[in-house]
């Protein structure tokens, strides 16, 4: 029997406009609301990302972060 999806955590998060638009688009495409989509994504993290590309992208993001905050 599949595990019941209970969305019990409601974190207060800050997102960029671009990130939020992408979240909305991906969740709509998947037929889920944003919370359901984020739950799916993080529960299935290892099969959803390419770890090498992720590490490279997060390093690039971190290197540009201070400039983006201005």
Buried (B, 14 or more C-beta within 10 A) or exposed (E): EEEEEEEEEEEEEEEEEEEEEEBEEBBEEEEBEEBBBBBBBEEEEEEEEEEEEEEEEEEEEEEEEEEEEE
